[in-house]
Amino acid sequence: MRRGCFTLIELLLVISIIALLIALLLSALQLARDAVCGSNMRQLGIAFQSYANNHDSTLPPHGSLIAGRLHTLTCTRRCLRHQAVPGPTCR
């Protein structure tokens, strides 16, 4: 008669299935983060273009709110992969 214990093979199989599911979940979360970051970069591009259209093709000054938001966005670790280059004050 068999006891109610799991064998080593069964335990390893369950652990490997759980690890596979975690890997799939983490990759899906990373794709969602990248989509959000890309959307933020697109919105900032639209904002800069709109500002330039209304102000004789000039960009906003460095200390303005929109330039500050761009700097904050470029300093985040998620957005460094896209098209952002960290500024001198990034930590």
N, C-alpha and C positions, 0 to 999 in steps of 0.2 A: 504494500500500500504506500502511496506517495504522500509525503508530508506537505504542509501548506506553505513552503518556502519557495522563493524565486531562485532560479539558477543564475549563475554569473552571466551567461549569454543573454538571458532575458533582461537583466538589469542593464547591461551594456547597450542592448538594442533600444530600450526605453530612453536611456541617456542620450544616445545618438539622435533619436527622433526629436527629442526636446531641443537639442543643440541646433538641429537643422531648422526647426520652427523659429527659434530665436534669431538665427541668421537671416531668415526670410523677413522677419518682422523688422529687424534693424535696417536692412537694405531698403525696405519700403519707407521707413521713417526718414532715411537719408534722402531718398528721392523727393519726399514731400518737403523737406527743408530746402533742398536745392530749388524746387519750384517756387517756394515763397521768396527765396533770396533773388531769384531771377525776376520775379514780379516786382520786387522792391526796386531793383536796378532799373527796370523798364519805367516804373513810375517816376523815378528821379530823372531819367533821361527826358521824359515827357515834360516834367516841370522845368528843366533847364531850357528845353526848346521853347516852351511857352514864354518863359522869362525873356529869352533872347529875342523872340518875335516882338515882344512889347517894349523892349528897351534898346532899340537900334543895334541889334545883333551883338550885344555885350552880355557877358556872363555875370552872375551876381557876385558882389564883393565877397572876400574870404570870410568875413565875420558875420555874414547874413545868416538867417535861419536855414535857408535851403542849403547853403554851402556847409553849414555845421552838421546838418543831417547827412549829407553825402559823406563827410569825413567820418561820422559815427558809423555809417553803414560800411565803409571801406575798411574800417578797423576791426570789424567782427570776423571771427575765424571762419564762419561759414561762407562769407562772400569773397574771401581772398582767392578762392579757386576760379572765380568767374572772370572779372575784368578789372578788379580793383587792385590798386597798388597802395600799400600802407603809407600813410603820411609820416612826417617826422615825429609827431607826438603820439603815435600809436603805442600802446603798451602791450 
